[in-house]
Amino acid sequence: MTTTTKVSARPHSTFGAAVALVVTALVSVAAHSQPALPSGDRYTAGPSPTLSNNATQNARDRTPQGGLSVAFASPQPEGETLSIPAMLFKPTGAAKGAVVVVNSTPGWSDFREGHYARALSSAGYAVLAIDTYGPRQVTNAEHDNSKLSTHAQALDAFAARKYLISLGYAPDRMAVMGTGRGGTIALLAADRTFVRNEKDRFVLSMPISAGCIFHPRKPSPASRIFMAIAEKDRISGVEPCRSLAEKYVAAGGNATVKLYPGAQSGFDGHPLVTRLYHDPLMETFADCTVLVEPDGRSTYVGKTFAESDTKGLIEEMRKSCMKRGGSGWTNVTQKANVTLDLIEFLDVNFRL
């Protein structure tokens, strides 16, 4: 297996038809889901305006629009079962495959998860956008990544996969994706080091601006990966993801890494947020690398943490590698490009 590193470029062979889908999705969001944005040349207040999650914000910004509201059961390690809310988007005609979209770090939204769901379903894929935060009373993790366990979110992703199978979608045509923390979950699902009880895996994993924190000591590849990296990402970083992809491939996996020039963290956010913002409280981890043992335990600065102990691990990381203060803006060109790249990656791997 080989890893491929690319720089975003156009056009695709399917560019003409695909771009119409993306433009339609972007225009739809801009017209119907406008957040209340701060004034001034630079945004300075948090949470980030890529997801205006103030209590007074229109609910349309927080819930993907255009799909069918559903829920599925997600068994948890403590023995309880959570009901995970989701939006199901069905394509016209038979689906070429199915995609689970895990919510991003600020929570799910119409202009990110909704955008991807509409674009991919228009391209012929069933899409299930899931909200892993709601049932746990979490609205945003940008300022506190210890609010919930990445392990629990990964369990939700696999439960979503089972739900799609129960609806009749083919298990050998399943993909998982997400931005930020959602991208991290997509990466965990792609390696058998994590959630080891899940024998059946997604065929494809498509992380965008993922936090590539967790580096298995002995990677166990389970999915083909398309990794989208923002060139100027100072929140998740660039090199940790490149290094993770190289290790994945060295272990026999298949990974394509694509760099999006000029893009910063949150580049796939709301299409109206086109000026730089800075959130002084946002947690960043571009300098963080956590080794993960074959049994799923994390090792950091000589201490060991259970796979489900995200809180303990984050608290330890705050003492050293984690920092505060993140900046970004929506790069609508690169948001369109990454959407087209996702469609092409799916089409190449799920040809009928």
HUTAPE-V203328 format. One record per helix or strand. SS is the DSSP state (A for helix, B for strand). FROM is the first residue (numbers start at 1). TO is the last residue. Records with the same first field share a line. If there is no record, write none. Layout:
SS = FROM-TO + FROM-TO
This chain:
B = 3-7 + 43-43 + 68-75 + 81-89 + 98-102 + 126-130 + 174-179 + 191-191 + 204-208 + 214-216 + 221-221 + 224-230 + 254-260 + 277-284 + 290-292 + 298-300 + 303-305 + 323-328
A = 15-32 + 59-61 + 110-122 + 134-136 + 150-166 + 171-173 + 181-189 + 239-250 + 310-317 + 332-349
